């Protein structure tokens, strides 16, 4: 089922962030959204995830099972990396978890507390948690920000393979990332 966004409007403190935004996302499609800071990209995905309500407009077809990667990792700092991943990976076997951690370059870190991980390791842990959850829609808000070039390429390749056939929305400022993931890039202004 497609996600249809029709004439979405959202303001904060009287300042319009989204003004009549419309978009259709096909089932299983990966769409990358780009635009300058403050144009409503994060607001849009927060509305899609049900974290913020729109002022006007209609959204239909949003799957009930969604996973998200936010700009900041949002992990439980005192839990281990593995425990953070297992929170979302209910019913997922340890082999699949290990394969995901390895694919994201996190092998050997499963038992470490999140608070001792680097920023890039935390971001990859957040990506692992989302990828291993049971989802029909995955939304990623600048998921590769802060990763060094080699790590970014490895992680992007793993994510692209992992989300194949699922509906995926990626917000990015990087044209190279958008072109890597999607033939359809939405430019918000």
GUFI-34163 format. One record per residue: residue number from 1; x, y, z of N, C-alpha, C in turn; residue in one letter. Coordinates in pm, 1 decimal. Example, Ala and Ser with C-alpha at 12.3 -4.5 7.8 and 13.67 -1.06 7.14 Angstrom:
2
  num        nu        nv        nw       cau       cav       caw        cu        cv        cw  residu
    1    1319.0    -569.0     780.0    1230.0    -450.0     780.0    1320.0    -330.0     780.0       A
    2    1285.0    -225.0     708.0    1367.0    -106.0     714.0    1290.0       3.0     787.0       S
END
This chain:
189
  num        nu        nv        nw       cau       cav       caw        cu        cv        cw  residu
    1      83.6    -117.7       0.0       0.0       0.0       0.0      88.4     124.6       0.0       X
    2      56.5     220.0     -81.7     130.8     345.6     -89.7     100.6     436.2      28.2       X
    3     197.9     518.6      63.5     177.6     624.7     160.8     143.7     749.9      81.0       X
    4      30.8     811.5     112.8     -10.2     933.0      43.3     -16.5    1048.2     142.6       X
    5      56.5    1153.6     111.1      58.7    1276.0     191.1      -4.5    1384.2     105.4       X
    6    -111.2    1444.4     157.4    -185.8    1541.1      76.7    -202.1    1674.0     150.8       X
    7    -141.2    1778.7      95.8    -153.8    1916.5     146.3    -122.4    1928.9     295.4       X
    8     -11.0    1874.4     337.0      28.7    1876.9     477.0      74.3    2016.5     517.9       X
    9      21.7    2062.6     630.3      56.4    2193.2     685.3      93.9    2175.1     831.7       X
   10     206.0    2238.2     871.6     246.3    2236.2    1012.0     320.1    2364.9    1044.8       X
   11     280.8    2426.7    1155.5     346.2    2547.6    1204.6     388.0    2526.5    1348.7       X
   12     493.1    2595.6    1388.0     538.4    2598.9    1526.3     548.5    2745.2    1567.5       X
   13     479.8    2779.6    1673.0     479.9    2917.9    1723.7     450.3    3019.5    1613.0       X
   14     352.8    2987.6    1529.5     311.3    3078.3    1423.4     400.0    3077.9    1300.1       X
   15     508.6    2999.1    1301.4     598.0    2992.5    1185.9     569.3    2864.7    1107.0       X
   16     528.1    2881.8     981.4     496.6    2766.5     896.9     624.5    2690.7     860.8       X
   17     622.3    2560.3     886.9     735.0    2474.1     850.5     699.4    2393.9     725.5       X
   18     578.5    2341.2     722.0     527.0    2271.6     603.6     406.2    2350.2     553.1       X
   19     404.4    2375.9     422.0     296.8    2454.6     361.8     237.1    2378.4     243.7       X
   20     137.8    2297.5     268.2      71.1    2226.6     158.7     157.3    2121.4      92.2       X
   21     239.8    2051.5     169.2     330.7    1949.6     115.1     253.2    1823.4      77.4       X
   22     279.1    1772.7     -41.8     215.3    1649.3     -89.9     321.2    1555.7    -147.6       X
   23     298.9    1425.5    -129.9     393.0    1325.8    -178.2     326.1    1189.1    -173.9       X
   24     359.4    1105.1    -270.7     316.8     965.4    -267.0     441.0     877.9    -270.5       X
   25     445.8     780.5    -179.4     558.6     687.9    -169.5     504.7     548.2    -192.3       X
   26     555.1     481.5    -294.2     508.9     348.4    -328.4     552.4     243.6    -227.9       X
   27     475.6     137.9    -217.3     507.8      25.9    -129.3     642.3     -32.5    -171.0       X
   28     734.6     -43.8     -78.0     866.4    -100.2    -106.3     964.3      -2.7    -169.6       X
   29     925.8     122.6    -183.0    1011.5     223.5    -245.9    1102.9     289.1    -142.7       X
   30    1224.3     322.3    -185.5    1314.3     403.7    -104.5    1313.9     544.1    -162.3       X
   31    1282.7     640.5     -77.0    1277.7     780.2    -116.5    1374.6     858.1     -29.4       X
   32    1453.7     943.9     -90.9    1542.6    1031.3     -15.1    1488.1    1172.9     -20.4       X
   33    1487.0    1236.3      94.5    1436.5    1373.0     106.0    1553.2    1464.2     140.6       X
   34    1567.8    1569.2      60.0    1674.5    1666.2      80.1    1614.9    1805.5      92.0       X
   35    1692.5    1896.7     143.3    1651.2    2035.6     151.9    1731.9    2106.4     258.3       X
   36    1724.5    2239.0     257.9    1800.4    2316.3     355.6    1748.3    2295.5     497.8       X
   37    1830.8    2324.6     595.2    1789.9    2316.3     735.3    1667.3    2404.2     757.4       X
   38    1572.7    2351.6     833.2    1452.6    2428.7     866.6    1340.0    2419.8     766.4       X
   39    1355.6    2337.4     660.9    1250.9    2331.2     558.1    1141.0    2230.6     591.0       X
   40    1154.4    2155.3     700.5    1047.7    2065.9     743.4    1072.9    1918.2     724.5       X
   41    1193.8    1878.1     689.4    1222.9    1736.7     665.7    1198.3    1652.5     791.4       X
   42    1258.1    1694.0     902.3    1241.8    1619.0    1026.8    1097.8    1627.5    1076.3       X
   43    1035.4    1742.0    1061.0     894.6    1756.4    1099.8     808.2    1658.9    1020.9       X
   44     833.9    1646.5     892.2     758.1    1553.6     807.2     768.6    1411.1     859.9       X
   45     890.1    1366.0     887.4     901.8    1226.3     931.4     846.0    1207.5    1072.4       X
   46     856.0    1309.6    1156.0     794.7    1299.3    1288.5     642.6    1289.6    1279.4       X
   47     584.3    1356.6    1182.5     439.6    1344.6    1159.5     407.1    1203.8    1109.5       X
   48     485.7    1154.2    1016.0     461.9    1018.8     963.3     471.7     913.3    1073.4       X
   49     561.6     934.7    1169.1     579.8     839.1    1278.9     477.9     859.1    1391.5       X
   50     395.6     962.9    1379.8     295.0     988.5    1482.9     350.1    1058.3    1606.1       X
   51     468.0    1116.9    1595.6     529.4    1186.4    1708.0     484.7    1332.2    1717.3       X
   52     436.8    1385.5    1605.4     386.7    1522.1    1595.9     259.5    1517.5    1511.6       X
   53     161.7    1600.6    1544.7      37.4    1607.6    1466.8      44.9    1722.4    1366.8       X
   54      -4.1    1698.7    1247.5     -11.5    1804.7    1148.2    -125.1    1900.6    1183.1       X
   55    -116.3    2022.9    1134.2    -222.7    2121.5    1154.2    -334.7    2099.8    1053.0       X
   56    -295.0    2067.9     931.1    -390.4    2042.8     822.8    -332.0    1936.4     731.7       X
   57    -418.0    1883.3     645.9    -374.0    1785.1     548.7    -408.1    1644.3     592.1       X
   58    -384.4    1551.7     500.3    -421.4    1412.3     523.6    -305.8    1320.4     486.6       X
   59    -289.4    1217.5     567.2    -189.7    1114.1     539.0    -260.5     980.1     546.6       X
   60    -243.4     898.7     443.9    -301.7     764.9     442.9    -194.6     662.9     405.6       X
   61    -217.6     539.4     448.3    -132.2     428.4     408.3      -5.1     410.7     489.1       X
   62      11.4     483.1     598.6     132.4     466.7     679.7     121.8     333.3     753.7       X
   63     218.8     245.3     733.1     214.1     116.1     802.3     219.0     132.3     953.8       X
   64     155.6      39.2    1023.5     155.9      43.2    1170.3     292.5       6.7    1227.5       X
   65     365.5     -80.9    1157.6     496.0    -124.0    1206.3     604.6     -38.3    1140.6       X
   66     661.6      53.0    1220.4     764.2     142.8    1168.5     886.8     138.7    1258.2       X
   67    1001.5     159.0    1196.2    1128.5     170.1    1268.7    1187.7     305.9    1233.7       X
   68    1269.8     358.8    1323.4    1327.3     490.3    1299.9    1471.7     497.3    1346.7       X
   69    1548.9     575.2    1273.1    1682.2     615.7    1314.0    1677.5     767.9    1317.3       X
   70    1697.7     824.4    1434.5    1692.6     969.2    1451.6    1832.0    1028.9    1433.9       X
   71    1838.8    1161.3    1428.7    1968.0    1228.6    1412.4    2062.7    1197.6    1527.5       X
   72    2007.9    1180.0    1646.2    2088.7    1139.9    1760.9    2048.8     995.9    1795.5       X
   73    2141.8     913.8    1842.5    2116.3     770.6    1857.4    1999.5     728.3    1946.8       X
   74    1968.8     800.9    2053.4    1858.9     766.1    2144.1    1869.4     622.1    2196.4       X
   75    1982.4     591.6    2252.9    2007.9     459.4    2310.5    2004.7     467.1    2462.4       X
   76    1994.4     353.3    2526.6    2001.7     343.0    2672.5    2149.4     333.1    2707.9       X
   77    2206.5     441.9    2757.0    2351.1     454.7    2778.9    2408.7     350.5    2875.1       X
   78    2331.3     307.3    2973.8    2383.3     212.6    3072.6    2365.7      66.8    3030.5       X
   79    2296.1      42.9    2920.2    2279.9     -93.4    2868.3    2394.5    -122.9    2772.5       X
   80    2417.4    -250.0    2749.4    2517.0    -289.7    2649.7    2461.1    -263.4    2510.0       X
   81    2551.0    -261.7    2413.8    2508.9    -247.8    2274.5    2409.5    -358.5    2239.8       X
   82    2441.0    -481.8    2278.0    2353.7    -595.2    2248.0    2216.1    -578.0    2312.9       X
   83    2212.4    -533.8    2435.7    2083.6    -512.8    2503.8    2001.6    -405.4    2432.9       X
   84    2066.5    -299.4    2386.6    1996.9    -195.0    2313.1    1935.2    -249.8    2184.7       X
   85    2009.1    -333.4    2116.2    1958.7    -392.2    1991.7    1844.4    -489.5    2021.0       X
   86    1860.3    -570.9    2124.7    1757.5    -670.8    2157.2    1623.9    -608.7    2196.7       X
   87    1625.3    -484.9    2245.8    1500.8    -416.4    2281.2    1405.6    -415.4    2161.8       X
   88    1459.3    -393.2    2043.6    1376.1    -384.5    1923.1    1374.8    -512.9    1841.6       X
   89    1470.0    -600.7    1865.4    1486.8    -719.4    1780.7    1417.1    -842.1    1837.8       X
   90    1298.6    -823.3    1891.7    1224.5    -935.8    1951.5    1204.8   -1047.2    1848.7       X
   91    1238.2   -1168.2    1887.8    1219.4   -1282.5    1799.7    1331.8   -1301.8    1698.9       X
   92    1431.2   -1214.0    1703.3    1543.5   -1225.2    1610.5    1651.5   -1310.7    1674.0       X
   93    1702.2   -1405.7    1599.0    1805.7   -1495.7    1650.3    1939.8   -1427.9    1664.3       X
   94    2023.2   -1484.2    1748.9    2154.3   -1426.1    1775.6    2242.5   -1425.0    1650.7       X
   95    2226.0   -1523.7    1563.1    2306.0   -1525.1    1439.3    2272.7   -1404.5    1352.2       X
   96    2144.6   -1373.4    1342.9    2103.4   -1257.8    1262.4    2152.4   -1127.0    1326.5       X
   97    2146.5   -1120.8    1457.4    2196.4   -1002.2    1528.4    2347.1    -988.6    1505.5       X
   98    2421.0   -1098.2    1522.3    2565.9   -1095.0    1500.5    2599.8   -1052.7    1357.8       X
   99    2523.9   -1103.7    1259.6    2548.7   -1068.9    1119.3    2525.2    -919.9    1095.6       X
  100    2421.9    -866.7    1157.2    2393.2    -724.3    1143.3    2504.6    -640.9    1206.5       X
  101    2544.4    -676.5    1327.1    2651.8    -602.5    1393.6    2780.4    -608.7    1312.1       X
  102    2809.9    -724.3    1256.7    2929.7    -738.0    1173.5    2917.5    -653.1    1047.4       X
  103    2799.6    -656.1     983.7    2777.7    -577.3     862.5    2792.6    -428.2     884.8       X
  104    2768.6    -384.9    1008.1    2780.6    -243.3    1042.2    2915.2    -211.0    1110.1       X
  105    3004.6    -310.0    1113.9    3136.7    -287.1    1171.2    3137.5    -277.5    1323.1       X
  106    3044.0    -344.5    1387.5    3032.5    -339.3    1533.9    3068.8    -471.6    1601.2       X
  107    3124.9    -565.7    1526.2    3160.0    -694.6    1584.6    3259.4    -672.4    1698.9       X
  108    3244.1    -750.4    1803.0    3330.8    -740.5    1919.1    3288.9    -634.7    2020.7       X
  109    3183.2    -559.4    1990.1    3139.2    -452.7    2080.4    3007.8    -484.1    2150.8       X
  110    2948.5    -599.0    2124.0    2814.4    -631.5    2174.1    2802.5    -618.8    2325.7       X
  111    2904.3    -655.1    2399.8    2897.2    -652.0    2545.4    2933.4    -517.9    2608.3       X
  112    2980.4    -424.6    2527.9    3021.3    -293.7    2581.5    2900.4    -206.2    2612.5       X
  113    2909.2    -131.7    2722.8    2803.7     -36.0    2755.6    2805.7      76.1    2651.7       X
  114    2689.3     121.4    2615.1    2676.7     224.2    2513.0    2753.1     351.0    2551.6       X
  115    2756.0     385.2    2678.8    2820.3     510.2    2721.8    2969.2     515.8    2687.6       X
  116    3035.0     401.1    2665.9    3177.6     401.4    2632.6    3203.5     396.9    2481.4       X
  117    3098.5     386.5    2401.7    3114.7     380.8    2256.6    3136.1     520.6    2199.5       X
  118    3200.8     526.2    2084.9    3217.7     654.1    2014.6    3084.0     698.0    1955.7       X
  119    3076.0     821.1    1912.6    2953.5     871.4    1850.4    2914.1     791.2    1727.6       X
  120    3012.1     756.4    1644.0    2983.8     677.8    1524.4    2936.6     536.6    1557.3       X
  121    2993.9     476.9    1661.0    2950.7     344.2    1703.3    2808.2     348.7    1757.5       X
  122    2775.5     453.5    1831.6    2639.0     468.9    1882.2    2540.4     483.9    1766.6       X
  123    2577.5     562.8    1666.6    2487.2     582.0    1552.9    2465.6     450.0    1479.0       X
  124    2570.2     371.6    1462.9    2555.8     241.1    1397.0    2474.6     144.6    1482.2       X
  125    2484.8     154.9    1614.7    2401.2      72.9    1703.1    2253.8     109.5    1685.1       X
  126    2225.5     238.1    1670.7    2087.5     281.5    1646.7    2037.2     229.5    1512.3       X
  127    2123.0     228.0    1412.5    2085.9     173.5    1281.2    2057.9      23.9    1294.4       X
  128    2144.1     -48.2    1366.5    2123.6    -192.7    1386.5    1990.1    -218.7    1453.9       X
  129    1960.6    -141.9    1556.9    1834.3    -160.2    1630.1    1715.0    -142.9    1535.9       X
  130    1719.0     -42.2    1450.3    1608.3     -20.2    1356.8    1599.6    -132.3    1253.7       X
  131    1713.5    -170.7    1197.6    1713.8    -274.1    1093.2    1665.9    -408.8    1144.8       X
  132    1691.9    -438.2    1271.7    1654.6    -567.4    1328.4    1513.1    -570.4    1385.6       X
  133    1445.9    -457.1    1386.6    1308.1    -455.3    1436.0    1213.7    -507.3    1327.3       X
  134    1092.6    -536.4    1365.5     990.5    -584.1    1272.5     919.1    -461.2    1216.2       X
  135     950.3    -423.6    1094.0     895.0    -300.3    1037.7     847.6    -321.0     893.5       X
  136     753.5    -237.3     854.6     711.5    -226.5     714.3     755.8     -92.6     656.1       X
  137     786.7       2.0     745.0     837.1     133.8     707.2     956.1     164.0     796.0       X
  138    1065.9     206.4     733.6    1180.7     252.5     810.8    1210.1     396.2     768.8       X
  139    1224.9     481.3     869.1    1251.3     623.0     848.0    1385.7     654.1     911.8       X
  140    1474.3     717.4     833.7    1609.3     744.4     881.8    1640.9     892.6     860.9       X
  141    1668.4     962.3     968.6    1696.0    1105.8     964.1    1846.4    1129.1     978.9       X
  142    1911.0    1156.1     866.5    2056.0    1175.8     861.0    2131.4    1065.1     934.7       X
  143    2106.3     940.1     896.2    2163.1     826.9     971.0    2313.8     809.4     957.8       X
  144    2374.8     870.2     856.0    2517.9     847.0     832.1    2604.1     966.0     872.8       X
  145    2540.3    1068.2     929.2    2612.0    1187.3     974.6    2710.6    1148.0    1084.3       X
  146    2832.1    1196.2    1072.8    2932.8    1169.4    1175.0    3014.7    1043.7    1151.3       X
  147    2983.7     969.2    1046.5    3063.4     850.3    1016.3    3176.3     888.5     920.6       X
  148    3295.7     832.3     943.0    3405.5     862.0     850.9    3376.2     798.8     715.1       X
  149    3446.2     844.1     612.6    3416.2     806.5     473.5    3409.8     655.1     450.7       X
  150    3511.1     581.2     494.7    3512.3     436.2     473.3    3399.5     365.7     546.4       X
  151    3377.3     404.0     670.2    3268.2     345.0     748.5    3133.9     379.6     685.9       X
  152    3117.7     504.2     642.5    2991.7     547.7     582.1    2957.4     460.8     461.4       X
  153    3054.9     436.1     375.9    3029.0     356.0     255.6    2988.1     213.5     291.9       X
  154    3056.4     153.4     387.6    3024.3      17.4     431.8    2883.0      11.7     490.4       X
  155    2852.3     106.9     577.4    2721.7     110.3     642.4    2611.3     136.4     540.7       X
  156    2634.0     230.5     449.0    2532.7     259.4     346.9    2503.3     135.7     261.8       X
  157    2606.6      64.1     223.4    2588.3     -56.7     143.0    2508.0    -161.1     220.4       X
  158    2540.8    -179.7     348.0    2468.5    -277.0     430.8    2322.4    -236.0     448.1       X
  159    2298.4    -108.3     473.0    2160.9     -59.2     490.0    2081.9     -78.8     361.0       X
  160    2140.4     -44.8     247.5    2068.5     -59.2     119.6    2025.2    -204.3      97.5       X
  161    2112.1    -298.1     125.7    2077.6    -439.4     111.2    1969.9    -480.0     211.9       X
  162    1980.1    -427.6     332.5    1887.6    -465.9     439.8    1746.0    -414.3     418.7       X
  163    1731.2    -297.6     357.4    1597.3    -237.8     340.7    1534.2    -271.9     206.0       X
  164    1603.2    -348.4     124.9    1550.5    -383.2      -7.8    1411.3    -444.6       5.2       X
  165    1317.1    -390.4     -70.1    1180.0    -441.1     -69.4    1091.4    -382.1      38.2       X
  166    1148.6    -303.2     128.2    1071.9    -236.3     234.2    1057.1     -88.4     197.1       X
  167     955.2     -25.3     251.0     938.7     117.7     229.3    1036.9     190.0     320.3       X
  168    1115.8     278.9     260.8    1223.5     345.6     333.2    1226.8     493.2     296.3       X
  169    1233.7     577.6     398.0    1247.0     721.5     378.7    1375.9     764.2     447.7       X
  170    1465.6     825.1     371.5    1592.9     870.7     425.5    1602.4    1021.8     406.3       X
  171    1626.6    1092.4     514.9    1652.0    1235.7     510.4    1802.8    1254.4     511.3       X
  172    1852.7    1333.7     417.8    1996.6    1357.3     410.9    2023.8    1495.6     351.8       X
  173    2139.4    1550.0     385.3    2188.8    1673.2     323.5    2287.9    1640.1     212.7       X
  174    2324.5    1512.9     201.5    2429.8    1470.3     109.1    2371.8    1412.4     -20.4       X
  175    2392.4    1481.4    -131.6    2341.2    1435.7    -260.6    2396.0    1297.5    -294.7       X
  176    2523.1    1272.5    -263.9    2585.3    1142.7    -293.5    2509.9    1029.5    -223.3       X
  177    2471.8    1051.3     -98.1    2394.5     951.4     -23.9    2258.7     930.1     -89.4       X
  178    2192.1    1038.7    -124.6    2059.3    1029.0    -185.7    2065.5     951.7    -316.7       X
  179    2163.9     981.6    -398.6    2177.7     912.5    -527.2    2212.2     765.0    -508.5       X
  180    2285.3     731.3    -403.2    2321.3     592.5    -374.7    2197.2     509.9    -341.7       X
  181    2103.0     568.1    -270.0    1987.0     494.5    -220.9    1866.0     499.7    -312.3       X
  182    1849.5     605.1    -388.3    1719.6     626.4    -450.0    1731.2     688.4    -588.4       X
  183    1643.6     642.3    -675.6    1630.1     708.2    -805.8    1539.0     829.8    -792.6       X
  184    1462.8     834.8    -684.6    1370.7     946.0    -664.6    1413.0    1024.8    -541.8       X
  185    1455.6    1146.7    -567.0    1499.8    1237.0    -461.3    1397.5    1349.3    -453.3       X
  186    1345.1    1372.9    -334.1    1247.8    1478.8    -311.8    1322.8    1598.2    -252.9       X
  187    1317.5    1711.2    -321.6    1380.4    1833.6    -273.1    1274.8    1921.4    -208.3       X
  188    1287.8    1942.5     -78.7    1195.6    2030.8      -6.4    1259.3    2169.2      -1.5       X
  189    1178.4    2269.6     -20.4    1230.0    2407.4     -12.8    1144.4    2490.0      79.3       X
END
